[in-house]
Amino acid sequence: MRFSLVVPTYNEVGGIQRLIEELSATFQEHGLDGEIIVVDDNSPDGTGALVDRLAVEYPVRCLHRPGKLGLSSGVIDGWKFARPESEALGAIDADFSHDVKIFPAMVKALEEGADLAIGSRYVPGGGIEDWPWKRKFTSQVAILLAQPLTSVKDITSGYFLVRRSALEGVELDPIGFKIGLEVIAKARYKRFVEVPYVFTDRVAGESKLNGGEVANYLRQLWRIYRSRLFGASSPRI
């Protein structure tokens, strides 16, 4: 299965090379036909320029955007930038909080008939390390608020791979940073698989989570519920 994996970045120069190296090694070891697309929001630390240099050696391309436009819109722009022959589209964070080692299992799930594969913290074998109790509580509340939408356990996961065909004609609203919520709630898929992994806190850079992003999540959730209840569509991008 051919796929394009998007990595949205803003000031991730401290870890992006290592991520690209590890993803590339994983692709090669498991015979995966994938490309990495870094969508950089004009990082002042030079993230985009570094990725351009790495493109000579690794299966990576960089989409340069003019400013800090947000994670979700970055993922969507990256999917538009993806090679047309990719049958699946995915997303992974740049900060090593997502375990690269489970990605082959996510690809295999789609090859075996699933339409959506999710890196999951909330199924047996998954978990979270090094989070303070307040952040764990916030995550659990976010999951609880979204539970009526789907049977997926980790609906707020930002680590996933979805068949391109499941997104055809789907209106995705790029508010905030929970693009996984949009895909899980709106994509046209019949079967999903949650692949367990242990979430670890970032190894470089600074977290993008703040009060504004929490507010964006609530706005995003309201729009999805409104669409389900009243048929109001999200804006087309």
PLY file of the C-alpha trace (Angstrom):
ply
format ascii 1.0
element vertex 237
property float x
property float y
property float z
element edge 236
property int vertex1
property int vertex2
end_header
0.00 0.00 0.00
1.32 3.41 -1.01
0.82 6.16 1.55
1.74 9.72 2.47
2.44 10.55 6.12
2.15 14.22 7.10
4.21 15.82 9.88
3.06 19.36 10.74
5.85 21.47 12.23
6.53 24.77 13.91
9.95 25.16 15.56
10.80 21.45 15.56
14.41 21.68 14.37
15.59 19.89 17.51
13.95 16.59 16.60
12.75 16.56 13.00
15.91 15.02 11.53
15.79 12.11 13.94
12.10 11.54 13.18
12.70 11.52 9.43
15.63 9.14 9.86
13.62 6.73 12.02
10.57 6.80 9.77
12.74 6.21 6.70
14.52 3.30 8.39
11.15 1.82 9.36
9.85 2.11 5.80
12.96 0.42 4.45
13.03 -2.35 7.06
9.40 -3.32 6.43
9.31 -2.70 2.70
6.79 0.14 2.97
6.07 2.41 0.00
5.64 5.68 1.86
6.55 9.33 1.60
6.94 11.81 4.44
5.50 15.28 3.98
6.62 17.93 6.44
4.29 20.93 6.48
6.24 23.77 8.04
4.63 27.02 9.14
7.65 29.23 8.41
9.47 28.12 11.57
11.98 30.79 12.64
14.30 28.04 13.94
14.95 26.75 10.40
12.92 23.54 10.50
11.78 23.87 6.89
15.27 24.58 5.55
16.63 21.51 7.35
13.92 19.31 5.84
14.77 20.63 2.37
18.35 19.48 2.88
17.25 16.08 4.15
15.07 15.57 1.05
18.21 14.75 -0.94
18.73 11.61 1.15
15.34 10.59 2.52
11.79 10.12 1.12
10.61 13.48 2.45
9.24 16.68 0.93
8.56 19.97 2.67
5.51 22.13 2.08
6.39 25.66 3.21
3.51 27.79 4.46
3.80 31.55 5.04
3.06 31.59 8.77
1.68 29.78 11.80
-1.65 28.58 10.36
-2.35 25.66 12.68
-1.82 21.92 12.95
-5.09 20.67 11.50
-4.95 22.87 8.41
-1.32 21.83 8.02
-2.29 18.17 7.88
-5.03 18.86 5.34
-2.72 20.97 3.18
-0.17 18.17 3.39
-2.73 15.67 2.12
-3.48 17.95 -0.82
0.27 18.12 -1.50
0.65 14.32 -1.34
1.53 12.30 -4.40
-1.67 11.28 -6.24
-0.78 7.60 -6.25
-0.91 7.36 -2.44
-3.84 5.14 -1.43
-3.71 6.17 2.23
-3.05 9.41 4.09
-1.81 9.77 7.64
-0.56 12.10 10.35
2.08 11.88 13.06
3.44 14.46 15.48
6.99 15.76 15.08
7.87 15.47 18.76
8.31 11.68 19.19
5.23 11.38 21.38
3.94 8.88 18.79
5.71 5.53 18.58
7.17 5.05 15.09
7.55 1.30 15.71
3.79 0.62 15.49
3.40 2.31 12.12
3.97 -0.91 10.11
1.08 -2.49 12.04
-1.12 0.44 11.06
-0.22 -0.04 7.39
-0.86 -3.78 7.71
-4.32 -3.10 9.16
-5.30 -1.20 6.02
-3.74 -3.82 3.77
-5.90 -6.42 5.53
-9.15 -4.54 4.91
-9.50 -1.75 7.48
-10.26 1.75 6.24
-8.81 3.53 9.27
-5.93 2.62 11.60
-5.44 4.62 14.79
-2.49 4.73 17.14
-4.35 4.30 20.41
-3.48 5.10 24.02
-6.76 3.76 25.37
-6.90 0.12 24.31
-5.14 -2.77 26.08
-1.40 -2.40 25.60
-1.61 1.37 25.20
-0.93 4.05 27.76
0.60 7.42 28.63
3.94 8.17 30.28
5.21 11.28 32.04
1.97 13.27 32.07
0.91 15.24 35.16
-2.48 14.26 36.54
-4.10 17.49 35.27
-3.17 16.70 31.67
-4.37 13.12 32.03
-7.64 14.37 33.48
-8.07 16.86 30.61
-7.48 14.08 28.08
-10.01 11.79 29.76
-12.63 14.55 29.82
-12.01 15.27 26.13
-12.49 11.56 25.35
-15.67 11.43 27.44
-17.19 14.44 25.69
-16.62 12.85 22.28
-17.69 9.28 23.17
-21.25 9.54 21.77
-19.79 10.14 18.30
-18.02 6.80 17.81
-16.93 3.51 19.36
-13.27 4.41 18.80
-11.58 4.47 22.21
-8.93 7.09 21.42
-11.00 9.57 19.44
-8.58 12.42 20.14
-5.57 10.56 18.73
-3.47 12.54 16.28
-1.67 9.44 15.01
-3.59 7.62 12.29
-3.70 6.34 8.71
-6.87 6.46 6.61
-7.77 5.29 3.13
-7.90 8.20 0.73
-11.23 6.92 -0.58
-12.74 7.31 2.93
-12.10 11.06 2.74
-13.53 11.67 -0.72
-16.31 14.25 -0.52
-15.85 14.70 3.23
-15.83 18.26 4.59
-13.07 18.64 7.16
-12.97 21.69 9.39
-9.37 22.57 10.27
-10.07 24.33 13.56
-7.53 23.72 16.34
-5.19 20.76 16.45
-7.50 17.72 16.71
-7.52 16.63 13.08
-7.89 13.03 14.28
-11.26 13.91 15.80
-12.44 15.29 12.45
-11.35 12.19 10.56
-12.71 9.68 13.07
-16.05 11.50 13.33
-16.56 12.27 9.64
-14.61 9.93 7.34
-16.58 7.29 5.43
-15.07 4.10 6.78
-16.57 0.71 7.51
-13.87 -0.86 9.65
-11.26 0.63 11.94
-8.40 -0.85 13.94
-6.82 0.69 17.04
-3.14 -0.21 17.39
-1.90 0.21 20.98
1.11 2.34 21.81
2.46 4.19 24.83
2.37 7.97 24.44
5.49 9.74 25.75
6.03 13.45 26.19
8.02 15.34 23.57
11.81 14.97 23.49
12.54 18.42 22.01
10.82 21.78 21.58
7.82 23.11 23.45
4.28 21.77 23.72
1.68 23.55 21.57
-1.13 22.71 24.01
-2.61 25.75 25.73
-5.92 27.20 26.84
-6.68 28.45 23.36
-6.35 24.95 21.92
-8.68 23.56 24.59
-11.26 26.19 23.57
-10.74 25.24 19.92
-11.39 21.60 20.78
-14.70 22.48 22.40
-15.69 24.61 19.39
-14.72 21.81 17.05
-16.71 19.28 19.04
-19.76 21.53 19.03
-19.60 21.89 15.25
-19.50 18.12 14.82
-22.45 17.58 17.18
-24.38 20.38 15.48
-23.79 18.74 12.12
-24.98 15.38 13.45
-28.05 16.82 15.16
-29.18 19.53 12.79
-27.47 18.73 9.50
-25.48 21.96 9.52
-22.40 21.43 7.41
-18.91 22.54 8.25
-17.27 25.05 5.94
-15.61 23.45 2.92
-11.88 24.01 2.68
0 1
1 2
2 3
3 4
4 5
5 6
6 7
7 8
8 9
9 10
10 11
11 12
12 13
13 14
14 15
15 16
16 17
17 18
18 19
19 20
20 21
21 22
22 23
23 24
24 25
25 26
26 27
27 28
28 29
29 30
30 31
31 32
32 33
33 34
34 35
35 36
36 37
37 38
38 39
39 40
40 41
41 42
42 43
43 44
44 45
45 46
46 47
47 48
48 49
49 50
50 51
51 52
52 53
53 54
54 55
55 56
56 57
57 58
58 59
59 60
60 61
61 62
62 63
63 64
64 65
65 66
66 67
67 68
68 69
69 70
70 71
71 72
72 73
73 74
74 75
75 76
76 77
77 78
78 79
79 80
80 81
81 82
82 83
83 84
84 85
85 86
86 87
87 88
88 89
89 90
90 91
91 92
92 93
93 94
94 95
95 96
96 97
97 98
98 99
99 100
100 101
101 102
102 103
103 104
104 105
105 106
106 107
107 108
108 109
109 110
110 111
111 112
112 113
113 114
114 115
115 116
116 117
117 118
118 119
119 120
120 121
121 122
122 123
123 124
124 125
125 126
126 127
127 128
128 129
129 130
130 131
131 132
132 133
133 134
134 135
135 136
136 137
137 138
138 139
139 140
140 141
141 142
142 143
143 144
144 145
145 146
146 147
147 148
148 149
149 150
150 151
151 152
152 153
153 154
154 155
155 156
156 157
157 158
158 159
159 160
160 161
161 162
162 163
163 164
164 165
165 166
166 167
167 168
168 169
169 170
170 171
171 172
172 173
173 174
174 175
175 176
176 177
177 178
178 179
179 180
180 181
181 182
182 183
183 184
184 185
185 186
186 187
187 188
188 189
189 190
190 191
191 192
192 193
193 194
194 195
195 196
196 197
197 198
198 199
199 200
200 201
201 202
202 203
203 204
204 205
205 206
206 207
207 208
208 209
209 210
210 211
211 212
212 213
213 214
214 215
215 216
216 217
217 218
218 219
219 220
220 221
221 222
222 223
223 224
224 225
225 226
226 227
227 228
228 229
229 230
230 231
231 232
232 233
233 234
234 235
235 236
